[in-house]
């Protein structure tokens, strides 16, 4: 069989794939109508997880699981906007790690809204200006993102899903590495590359800005202006280099090769249970001896695995703290319900932030 005949076979299969995709889309539209009648949320993280798991289990190759996931990510995003036009707010500008996390989850079909601060993401979702928001929640090197966790004290929004994104940093500039005099990036990124910078650029000036994307804009503008300004570099995602006409000098310069950030997807409500879930809560306790231990005891009693705990100031009274907790299980599960009932008795207040499919 020659190439021409094989290509004809591909064309035939492509026609069939297009036909099947549109048949699938017609069913999506029917589901959208039912959701509208029932007032149900358009984005269903548990169903999304179920589809991905099934596709991977059925994959016999030669396409990789990552390839199929990328295809279905765009398909699922396209299906979402058939049901409703979707807006997603994220910490901008375009090119931040929040932006790449959002694209990983929602693909290219939704409308992305860049905002200046994490509080603005919460504000957009709480006010209904955006359907969903993407915020960093925890980094494997830096720990919990306190700016995000503090916002749950102020805003009534829920966590409906999480995104796990491997974080790799690149040194990007228009000059040679030996010519660099200033390096721009956000504080967390500079901290994550501290040892590399000390060993490779020990005498450069480190300048903190609000985001790596903003840093790239500063460096690109300085390069265009010429003179001293062009001897600047940015540490950011390597993909941002082409966007600003800069060169990648070094890749993967983070000190920890297993650098991972967990992002939350914010919504007005959380979804139904999936096969593997995580629940997040905020607990307020009285400032007295043994209060924290008493609050945590039900998790041991009901054999629930705590996956994170962070102490946060309430901002209402000096030395008064609340605690962010997340743990395995969905809030609709009877064991989780019973445990949280006991926890709530030992708290002055408890707020369920959401239950969502757990990402491995």
Secondary structure, DSSP 8 states (H G I E B T S, - for coil): --HHHHHHHHHHHHHHHHHHHHHHHHHHHHHHHHHHHHT--S--HHHHHHHHHHHHHH--SSS-HHHHHHHHHHHHHHHHHHHS--EEEEESSTTSHHHHHHHHHHTTSSEEEEESSHHHHHHHHHHTSSSEEEEEEEETTTEE-HHHHHHHHH---EEEEEEEEE---EEEESS-GGG--EEEE-HHHHHHTHHHHHHH-TTSEEEE-S-HHHHHHHHHHHHHH-GGGGSEEEEE-TTHHHHHT-EEEES---S-TT-EEEEEEEESS-----SSEEEEEEEE--SSTTHHHHHHHHHHHTT--EEEEEEEE-SSSTT-EEEEEEEES-TTSHHHHHHHHHHHHTSSEEEEEEEEE---
